[in-house]
Amino acid sequence: MLALRKMNDVDIVEQWRYVTALPADENGLTNPYEGVSFEEYRDRVLPELLMHEHPVNMPDWFVPETYYYLWDGEALVGEYRIRHHLTDVLRTGAGHIGYSIKREFRGRGYGTKGLALCLELAKAIVPEDEIYLRVLKNNMPSCRAILKNGAYIAEEDETHFFMRIKK
């Protein structure tokens, strides 16, 4: 059964395996934690990422963000990040949601189904009238997943589509 679970300390081992195996930049999703040790993940990274949901002493530009993991039974297959609102930079950039699917699970519809679950959560969190997403033009599987979830292309530049989904 497919489910999104909020980042937590119970699933720490699988989350660490996922986060540390994810490249530093994969299809536009950045990950500064590639290759960190379990101890560093447990002691520094996980507490930091959990704090992003309810930030304390962060710069004015910082936007609260909640991390979720997509599970198919006992298999962690993807990660979804919801930014709670947008700054001007995020409005013309990364948008509300970023996500990735483990390579070995790609091409099976997990991106589309996981995004649908994520959108249910985002619609309750995000104050804007639309959910903003950005996708690389050469990442057609992700583009199709976003379109299947009701998106339209609002703008584009040389490398990205800027997509919107009405709440």
C-alpha positions as CSV (number, residue, x, y, z in Angstrom):
1,M,0.0,0.0,0.0
2,L,1.3,3.4,-1.0
3,A,1.6,6.0,1.7
4,L,3.5,9.3,2.5
5,R,5.1,9.4,5.9
6,K,6.5,12.5,7.4
7,M,10.3,12.4,8.1
8,N,10.8,10.9,11.6
9,D,13.3,9.3,13.8
10,V,11.6,5.8,13.7
11,D,12.5,5.3,10.0
12,I,15.9,6.8,10.4
13,V,18.0,4.0,8.8
14,E,15.9,3.9,5.6
15,Q,15.7,7.7,5.4
16,W,19.5,7.9,5.8
17,R,20.1,5.4,3.1
18,Y,17.8,7.3,0.8
19,V,19.2,10.8,1.5
20,T,22.8,9.9,1.4
21,A,22.5,7.9,-1.8
22,L,20.7,10.7,-3.6
23,P,23.1,12.7,-5.8
24,A,24.0,16.3,-4.8
25,D,21.9,17.5,-7.8
26,E,19.5,15.1,-9.5
27,N,17.2,16.5,-12.1
28,G,17.2,19.9,-10.3
29,L,16.6,18.5,-6.8
30,T,19.5,19.6,-4.6
31,N,20.8,17.4,-1.8
32,P,23.7,18.7,0.3
33,Y,23.7,15.4,2.4
34,E,25.0,13.0,-0.2
35,G,27.4,10.5,1.4
36,V,27.1,11.7,5.0
37,S,27.8,9.1,7.7
38,F,24.9,7.6,9.7
39,E,26.2,9.3,12.8
40,E,26.2,12.7,11.1
41,Y,22.8,12.1,9.7
42,R,21.4,11.1,13.1
43,D,23.1,13.8,15.1
44,R,23.0,16.8,12.7
45,V,21.1,16.3,9.5
46,L,17.8,14.7,10.7
47,P,17.4,17.2,13.6
48,E,18.1,20.1,11.2
49,L,15.6,18.8,8.6
50,L,12.9,18.2,11.2
51,M,13.4,21.7,12.5
52,H,12.7,23.1,9.0
53,E,9.0,22.4,9.5
54,H,8.9,24.8,12.5
55,P,12.1,26.9,12.1
56,V,13.8,28.7,14.9
57,N,16.4,31.4,14.5
58,M,16.5,31.2,10.7
59,P,17.2,34.0,8.3
60,D,14.2,36.1,7.1
61,W,14.3,34.5,3.6
62,F,13.9,31.0,5.0
63,V,10.7,29.2,4.2
64,P,9.3,26.4,6.4
65,E,9.6,23.0,4.7
66,T,8.3,19.6,5.6
67,Y,9.9,16.4,4.3
68,Y,7.8,13.3,3.5
69,Y,8.8,9.8,2.3
70,L,6.8,7.7,-0.1
71,W,6.6,4.1,1.0
72,D,5.2,1.1,-0.9
73,G,4.7,-1.4,2.0
74,E,8.2,-1.6,3.6
75,A,10.1,-0.1,0.7
76,L,11.0,3.6,0.7
77,V,10.7,4.6,-2.9
78,G,10.7,8.5,-2.9
79,E,11.0,11.8,-1.1
80,Y,8.7,14.8,-1.3
81,R,9.4,18.3,0.1
82,I,6.6,20.8,0.7
83,R,7.6,24.5,1.1
84,H,4.8,26.1,3.2
85,H,4.7,29.3,1.3
86,L,6.7,31.1,-1.4
87,T,9.1,34.0,-1.5
88,D,9.6,36.0,-4.7
89,V,12.6,33.8,-5.5
90,L,10.8,30.6,-4.9
91,R,7.8,31.9,-6.9
92,T,10.0,32.3,-10.0
93,G,12.2,29.3,-9.0
94,A,11.7,26.0,-7.3
95,G,8.1,26.4,-6.2
96,H,6.3,24.6,-3.4
97,I,7.2,21.0,-4.1
98,G,10.4,19.1,-4.9
99,Y,10.6,15.4,-5.2
100,S,12.6,12.4,-6.3
101,I,12.0,8.7,-6.8
102,K,14.7,6.0,-6.3
103,R,16.2,5.0,-9.6
104,E,15.2,1.3,-9.2
105,F,11.5,2.4,-8.7
106,R,11.3,4.8,-11.7
107,G,9.0,4.2,-14.6
108,R,6.3,2.5,-12.4
109,G,4.0,5.5,-11.7
110,Y,5.4,6.2,-8.3
111,G,6.1,9.8,-9.2
112,T,2.6,10.5,-10.3
113,K,0.9,8.6,-7.4
114,G,3.2,10.1,-4.8
115,L,2.7,13.6,-6.2
116,A,-1.1,13.1,-5.9
117,L,-0.7,12.2,-2.2
118,C,1.7,15.1,-1.7
119,L,-0.7,17.5,-3.3
120,E,-3.5,16.5,-0.8
121,L,-1.2,17.6,2.0
122,A,0.1,20.7,0.2
123,K,-3.4,22.0,-0.5
124,A,-4.0,22.2,3.3
125,I,-0.6,23.8,4.0
126,V,0.0,26.2,1.2
127,P,-1.8,29.6,1.4
128,E,-1.4,30.5,-2.3
129,D,-4.2,29.7,-4.7
130,E,-2.0,27.5,-6.8
131,I,0.8,25.0,-6.1
132,Y,4.0,26.0,-8.0
133,L,6.4,23.4,-9.4
134,R,9.4,23.7,-11.6
135,V,10.7,20.9,-13.8
136,L,13.7,20.5,-16.1
137,K,12.5,20.3,-19.7
138,N,14.7,17.2,-20.2
139,N,13.0,15.4,-17.3
140,M,9.9,14.3,-19.3
141,P,8.9,11.6,-16.8
142,S,8.5,14.2,-14.0
143,C,6.8,16.6,-16.4
144,R,4.3,13.9,-17.3
145,A,3.7,13.1,-13.6
146,I,3.0,16.8,-12.8
147,L,0.7,17.2,-15.9
148,K,-1.2,14.0,-14.9
149,N,-1.9,15.7,-11.5
150,G,-3.7,18.6,-13.2
151,A,-0.9,21.0,-13.9
152,Y,-0.6,23.5,-16.6
153,I,2.6,25.2,-17.9
154,A,2.5,28.8,-16.8
155,E,5.9,29.8,-18.1
156,E,9.1,28.4,-19.4
157,D,12.7,29.4,-19.8
158,E,15.5,27.8,-21.7
159,T,15.8,24.8,-19.3
160,H,12.6,24.7,-17.2
161,F,8.9,24.5,-17.3
162,F,7.2,26.5,-14.5
163,M,4.0,24.6,-13.7
164,R,0.9,25.3,-11.6
165,I,-1.8,23.2,-10.1
166,K,-5.0,25.0,-9.0
167,K,-6.0,24.2,-5.4
